[in-house]
Amino acid sequence: MTGDERRKYIIDLLKQNDKPLTGKMLAEKTGVSRQVIVTDIALLRTSEEPIIATSRGYLYYQQKTQNDTFRKVIVCKHTPEETKKELELMVDCGVTVVDVIVEHPFYGELIGSLMVKSRYEVEQFVQSFSQNNAAPLLILTGGIHLHTIESDSQEKIDAACNALKKAGILVTDNI
């Protein structure tokens, strides 16, 4: 299979799955190395394919129309140990945590794609920190960070914000 055929196949695989696909799995399916997949994904992204890399693999992310999706950017503050609690509060309300954003003094805005929408995905995300000896981005900013959250209803977004506020995680004008 040529490079163009392989990249088309990768897009087809990603579109057929709403769960992330790892580079290793894509490499096995296409008969190339994981590094070739990384290059293919980079090429696809430069051609404006909406592929995002999460800690669990690659996703083809087609945003829903404005009528189907409600989005909000929220400001949170907590310790690294409270990350799991924060994410669970949001997904329990039926929202997807799209990303995490921090403001770095040298690099500017840093965005990490999360795409977490269930407790199972929260658990995978949290486990990946210990398995990879990594730390969450919030350590760069003393705990302050932003999340883009989305849902199919404004009520779910509001419920998530209320749960975070009650837990002392949501930064409001009063803090």
C-alpha positions in Angstrom: 0.0 0.0 0.0 1.3 3.4 -0.9 1.7 6.3 1.6 -1.4 8.0 0.3 -3.4 4.7 0.5 -2.2 4.1 4.0 -3.1 7.6 5.2 -6.6 7.2 3.7 -7.0 3.9 5.5 -5.8 5.5 8.8 -8.5 8.2 8.4 -11.1 5.5 7.6 -10.1 3.6 10.8 -10.2 6.7 12.9 -13.6 7.8 11.6 -15.0 4.3 12.3 -14.0 4.4 16.0 -15.1 6.9 18.6 -12.5 5.5 21.0 -8.8 6.5 20.6 -6.6 4.2 18.5 -3.0 3.8 19.5 -0.1 4.4 17.2 1.0 0.8 17.9 -2.4 -0.6 16.8 -2.4 1.6 13.6 1.1 0.4 12.8 0.1 -3.3 13.2 -3.0 -2.7 11.0 -1.0 -1.0 8.2 2.2 -3.1 8.5 4.5 -0.2 9.2 6.4 1.1 12.2 4.9 3.3 14.8 7.3 6.1 13.7 5.8 5.9 10.2 2.3 6.3 11.8 3.5 9.4 13.7 4.7 10.9 10.5 1.5 10.0 8.7 -0.6 11.6 11.4 1.5 14.7 11.2 1.0 14.9 7.4 -2.7 14.3 7.8 -3.0 17.1 10.4 -1.1 19.5 8.2 -3.7 18.8 5.5 -6.3 19.9 8.0 -7.7 16.5 9.0 -9.2 17.0 12.5 -7.0 14.3 14.2 -6.1 14.9 17.8 -3.6 13.0 19.9 -4.7 12.1 23.4 -2.9 10.2 26.1 -4.8 7.1 25.0 -4.2 7.4 21.2 -5.5 9.2 18.1 -9.1 10.4 17.5 -10.8 11.8 14.4 -12.6 14.7 16.0 -15.5 16.0 14.0 -17.2 18.8 15.9 -20.9 18.6 16.0 -23.0 21.5 14.7 -23.6 24.4 17.1 -27.2 23.2 17.6 -26.0 19.8 18.9 -23.2 20.9 21.2 -22.8 23.3 24.0 -19.2 24.4 24.9 -17.7 26.4 27.7 -14.2 27.2 28.9 -13.9 27.1 32.6 -11.1 28.1 35.0 -10.1 25.6 37.7 -7.6 25.4 40.5 -6.6 22.3 42.5 -3.6 20.1 43.5 -2.3 17.4 41.2 -3.8 14.8 43.6 -7.3 16.2 43.0 -7.1 15.7 39.2 -9.1 12.5 39.2 -11.8 14.0 41.5 -12.1 17.1 39.2 -12.5 15.0 36.0 -14.9 12.6 37.6 -17.1 15.5 38.8 -17.4 16.7 35.2 -17.9 13.3 33.4 -20.5 12.3 36.0 -22.5 15.3 34.9 -22.4 14.1 31.3 -19.8 16.4 29.9 -16.7 15.7 27.8 -13.5 17.3 29.0 -12.1 18.3 25.7 -8.7 19.8 26.8 -6.6 21.4 29.4 -5.0 24.8 28.9 -2.3 26.5 30.9 -0.4 29.8 30.3 3.3 29.2 30.4 5.5 32.3 31.0 7.9 31.4 28.1 5.9 29.3 25.6 2.5 31.0 26.1 -0.6 29.0 25.9 -0.1 25.2 26.1 -3.0 23.0 25.3 -3.3 19.3 26.0 -6.0 17.3 24.4 -8.0 15.1 26.8 -11.3 14.0 25.3 -12.3 12.3 28.5 -16.1 11.5 28.8 -16.4 8.6 31.2 -15.0 7.4 34.6 -13.2 4.6 32.7 -11.4 7.2 30.6 -10.6 9.2 33.7 -9.0 6.2 35.3 -7.0 5.5 32.1 -5.8 9.1 32.0 -4.8 9.2 35.7 -3.0 5.8 35.4 -1.0 7.1 32.4 0.6 9.7 34.7 2.0 7.1 37.0 2.9 4.6 34.2 4.8 7.4 32.4 6.2 9.1 35.4 4.6 12.3 34.2 2.9 15.3 35.9 -0.2 17.2 34.9 0.2 20.6 33.2 -1.3 22.4 36.2 2.0 22.0 38.1 3.4 24.8 35.8 0.9 27.3 37.1 0.4 26.6 40.8 -2.8 24.6 40.0 -4.6 27.2 37.8 -5.7 25.8 34.5 -8.6 26.0 32.0 -10.7 23.2 30.5 -12.9 23.3 27.4 -16.0 21.2 28.2 -18.8 20.2 26.0 -22.1 18.4 26.2 -25.4 17.9 24.4 -27.2 20.3 26.8 -26.5 23.5 28.7 -28.0 21.9 31.8 -25.1 19.3 31.9 -22.5 22.1 31.5 -24.2 24.0 34.4 -24.3 20.9 36.5 -20.6 20.3 36.0 -19.8 23.9 36.9 -22.0 23.6 40.0 -20.3 20.4 41.1 -16.8 21.9 40.6 -17.9 25.1 42.5 -19.2 23.0 45.4 -15.9 21.1 45.5 -13.9 24.3 45.6 -12.3 23.6 42.3 -14.0 26.1 40.0 -12.5 29.5 40.0 -15.2 32.1 40.2 -15.2 35.9 40.4 -15.4 35.5 44.2 -12.0 33.8 44.5 
